[in-house]
Amino acid sequence: QVQLVESGGGLVQAGGSLRLSCAASGRTFSNYRMSWFRQASGKDRELVATISASAGGTYYANSVKGRFTISRDNAKNTVYLQMNSLKPEDTAVYYCAARAPKPGPSTLVLNQGSYDYWGQGTQVTVSS
């Protein structure tokens, strides 16, 4: 069992930065792929960024590539999302999610349905 708690959201002006954190309980954090998703009002939840269990591989949605950076500290059981050059369209509730290793194609890590644990979300609001 893994419990995830996000923090770091808030209100920021366009062009500003925020760093989200997701603290995980449990001793097997280092076994899980970790990802950040977001859901804007009236829209579907979408993948923002994902990082492998060993932190050896990352993937970003095109909309955030070059502006956001995902990282993890397995010693602290924490995953981060550094968000720079924020835009009003980044406004959403941001969720972290954990995915245990599973068989199947690597593209499954992009599918939110394949994730095992979710945090409660943290609101990010970017004003213009």
TABELPE-V892942 format. One line per field, one symbol per residue. ss: DSSP state (@ for helix, = for strand, . for the rest). psi: psi as a letter, one per 40 degrees, with the letter a starting at -180 (. if undefined). Layout:
ss: ???
psi: ???
This chain:
ss: ...====..====....=======....@@@.=======......======......===.......======....======....@@@.========......@@@@@.@@@..==...======.
psi: hhhhhiieiahiiheaiihiihhiiiefdeehhiihiihiheiihihdiihideeehiiiideehedihiiigddefiiihhhifiideehihhiiihhihiiiidedeehdeeidiiieihhhhhi.
